[in-house]
Amino acid sequence: MPLWGTASGPPAAEGEAARAPPGSSGGGGVKVIRSLLPTRRRLRLDPPAKLYFPYEPGKQVRSAVRIKNISKSHVAFKFQTTAPKSCFMRPPGGILAPGESIIATVFKFVEHPENNEKPLDQKCKVKFKIVSLKVKGPMEYVPELFDEQKDQVAVEQILRVVFLDAERPSPQMDKLKRQLAEAEAALEARKKPPEDNGPRIVGEGLVIDEWKERRERYLARQQIEGVDSV
């Protein structure tokens, strides 16, 4: 079994149920039944089950996946990977409001092929997993949320890595380029300071009115001229 970068909630819950003696209290039977029921999806992924990377050995390449909250509640999500030393995600997790979506970027270093394997025929053992957790309204995302409520964590999808020929046009490559461009645009938009279309504020609660400012300067000038003429 693959070793994921962070602990996963559901396996621990199932393990506890398996260790509970028959007929014991503590809700072990409920946990077993819950583990057998199909999980209702909180997120929709695009692509739904694969991460496409351009095949460029010796380089760090990027993939992208759109994550949309299709539930009626706020949902926290988090990436996990079997190769945390060679892969990372931006953002690694977050909280989405109902109907909100985000394009996450996944970075991976591509190793050179071994044993004279053909570039696109080599099998990549790296996998990614997206887990979700229902949260109460908008709040700040912290990874510890998933540790505090392990029994409520659901596995949304395990994503398999697929390499694409970077020199050959394909629908998957075209879509990947569009998603990466959209992710970069969203990142740049978040970096820009918010536009201030309202009146300029100086100090605490002092609103500058240009007409009032000009009038005050005019009155001050009139007072100086009156003093000088005396």
C-alpha positions in Angstrom: 0.0 0.0 0.0 1.3 3.5 -0.7 2.5 5.7 2.1 0.7 9.0 1.9 2.3 12.3 2.9 -0.1 12.8 5.8 -2.3 10.6 7.9 -5.7 9.6 6.5 -8.9 9.6 8.5 -11.1 6.7 7.3 -8.5 3.9 7.6 -8.0 4.7 11.3 -11.7 4.6 11.9 -12.0 1.3 10.2 -9.1 -0.1 12.1 -10.7 0.9 15.4 -13.9 -0.9 14.4 -12.0 -4.0 13.4 -10.3 -4.1 16.8 -13.5 -3.7 18.8 -14.8 -7.0 20.2 -18.2 -8.3 19.1 -21.1 -6.8 21.0 -19.0 -4.1 22.6 -20.2 -0.6 23.0 -18.6 2.5 21.5 -20.3 2.6 18.1 -18.0 0.0 16.4 -20.9 -1.5 14.5 -22.0 1.9 13.3 -18.5 2.7 12.1 -18.4 -0.6 10.1 -21.8 0.2 8.5 -20.7 3.7 7.7 -17.5 2.5 6.1 -19.6 0.2 3.8 -21.9 2.9 2.6 -21.0 4.8 -0.6 -19.6 8.2 0.2 -21.5 11.2 -1.0 -19.2 13.5 -3.0 -18.6 17.0 -1.7 -16.3 18.0 -4.5 -16.2 17.7 -8.2 -12.8 17.4 -9.9 -11.8 18.3 -13.4 -10.0 16.2 -14.6 -11.9 13.7 -12.5 -9.3 11.0 -11.9 -6.0 11.9 -13.5 -3.3 14.5 -13.3 -1.7 15.3 -16.7 2.0 16.4 -16.7 4.1 17.3 -19.7 7.0 14.8 -19.9 10.2 16.7 -19.5 12.9 14.6 -17.8 15.1 16.5 -15.3 12.7 19.3 -14.9 9.9 20.4 -12.6 6.7 20.3 -14.4 3.1 21.4 -13.6 -0.3 20.0 -13.7 -3.7 21.5 -12.7 -7.0 20.3 -11.4 -10.2 22.3 -10.8 -11.9 21.6 -7.5 -15.5 22.7 -7.0 -17.7 22.4 -3.9 -20.9 20.8 -5.1 -22.4 20.5 -1.6 -24.6 22.9 0.4 -22.0 23.4 3.1 -18.6 24.9 3.4 -16.0 22.2 2.7 -12.3 21.9 3.5 -10.1 20.0 1.2 -6.5 18.8 1.4 -4.0 17.2 -0.9 -2.0 14.1 0.0 0.7 12.4 -2.0 2.9 9.3 -1.9 5.9 11.5 -2.9 6.0 14.5 -0.6 9.7 15.1 -1.3 9.4 15.5 -5.0 5.8 16.9 -5.3 4.0 19.9 -3.8 0.6 21.5 -4.4 -0.5 25.2 -4.5 -2.6 25.6 -2.5 -2.1 22.4 -0.5 -5.5 22.8 1.0 -8.3 25.3 1.6 -12.0 25.9 2.3 -14.6 26.4 -0.4 -18.0 27.9 0.0 -21.0 26.2 -1.6 -20.6 26.4 -5.4 -17.1 27.9 -5.2 -14.3 26.5 -7.2 -10.5 26.9 -7.4 -7.8 25.6 -9.8 -5.0 24.0 -7.8 -1.5 23.6 -9.4 0.5 20.5 -8.8 4.3 20.6 -9.2 6.4 17.4 -9.8 10.0 16.7 -10.6 10.3 14.3 -13.5 13.1 11.7 -13.2 15.1 10.5 -16.2 14.0 7.1 -17.5 15.8 4.0 -16.4 16.7 0.8 -18.3 16.2 2.5 -21.7 12.5 2.7 -21.2 10.5 4.7 -23.7 9.7 8.1 -22.3 6.0 7.8 -22.2 5.8 4.1 -21.5 7.3 4.3 -18.0 4.9 3.8 -15.2 4.7 6.5 -12.6 4.0 5.1 -9.1 3.3 8.6 -7.6 -0.3 9.1 -6.7 -2.3 12.0 -5.3 -5.3 11.9 -3.0 -7.8 14.7 -2.2 -9.7 14.4 1.0 -12.6 16.6 2.2 -14.2 17.7 5.5 -17.5 19.5 6.1 -16.9 22.6 8.2 -19.3 25.1 9.9 -19.3 28.2 7.7 -16.4 30.3 6.5 -13.3 30.0 8.6 -9.5 30.1 8.3 -8.0 26.9 6.9 -5.5 25.0 9.0 -4.4 21.4 8.2 -5.1 20.5 11.9 -8.8 20.5 11.0 -8.4 17.0 9.5 -6.7 15.7 12.6 -9.3 16.9 14.9 -12.2 15.3 13.0 -10.7 12.2 11.5 -14.0 10.2 11.5 -15.6 12.9 9.3 -12.9 13.0 6.6 -13.9 11.5 3.2 -11.6 10.5 0.4 -12.9 12.3 -2.7 -10.5 10.9 -5.3 -7.2 9.2 -5.8 -5.5 10.8 -8.8 -3.2 8.9 -11.1 -0.3 10.6 -12.9 -0.3 10.5 -16.7 2.5 12.0 -18.8 1.9 13.8 -22.0 4.2 14.4 -24.9 5.1 18.1 -24.5 5.8 18.5 -28.3 2.6 16.8 -29.6 -0.7 18.7 -29.5 -3.6 17.0 -27.8 -6.9 17.9 -26.1 -5.4 17.1 -22.7 -2.4 19.3 -23.3 -4.5 22.2 -24.6 -6.8 21.9 -21.5 -3.9 21.8 -19.2 -2.4 25.0 -20.6 -5.7 26.8 -20.2 -6.1 25.7 -16.6 -2.5 26.7 -15.8 -3.0 30.1 -17.3 -6.3 30.6 -15.4 -4.5 29.5 -12.1 -1.7 32.0 -12.8 -4.2 34.8 -13.5 -6.1 34.1 -10.3 -2.8 34.1 -8.3 -1.8 37.4 -9.7 -5.2 38.9 -9.0 -4.9 37.8 -5.3 -1.5 39.5 -5.1 -2.8 42.9 -6.2 -4.0 45.3 -3.5 -7.8 46.0 -3.6 -8.8 49.0 -5.6 -10.0 51.9 -3.6 -12.7 53.8 -5.5 -14.0 55.7 -2.5 -12.9 59.0 -1.0 -9.3 59.3 0.3 -9.1 58.9 4.1 -6.3 60.5 6.1 -5.8 59.7 9.8 -8.8 58.2 11.5 -12.2 58.9 10.0 -11.1 62.2 8.3 -12.5 62.4 4.8 -10.9 64.8 2.4 -13.3 66.8 0.4 -11.5 68.7 -2.4 -13.9 71.5 -2.6 -13.8 72.0 1.2 -10.0 71.9 1.1 -9.8 74.6 -1.6 -12.2 76.8 0.3 -10.2 76.5 3.5 -7.0 77.4 1.7 -8.8 80.4 0.2 -10.1 81.6 3.5 -6.6 81.2 5.1 -5.1 83.2 2.3 -7.7 86.0 2.8 -6.9 86.2 6.5 -3.1 86.5 5.8 -3.8 89.3 3.2 -6.0 91.0 5.7 -3.4 90.9 8.4 -0.7 92.2 6.0 -2.9 95.1 5.0 -3.4 96.3 8.5 
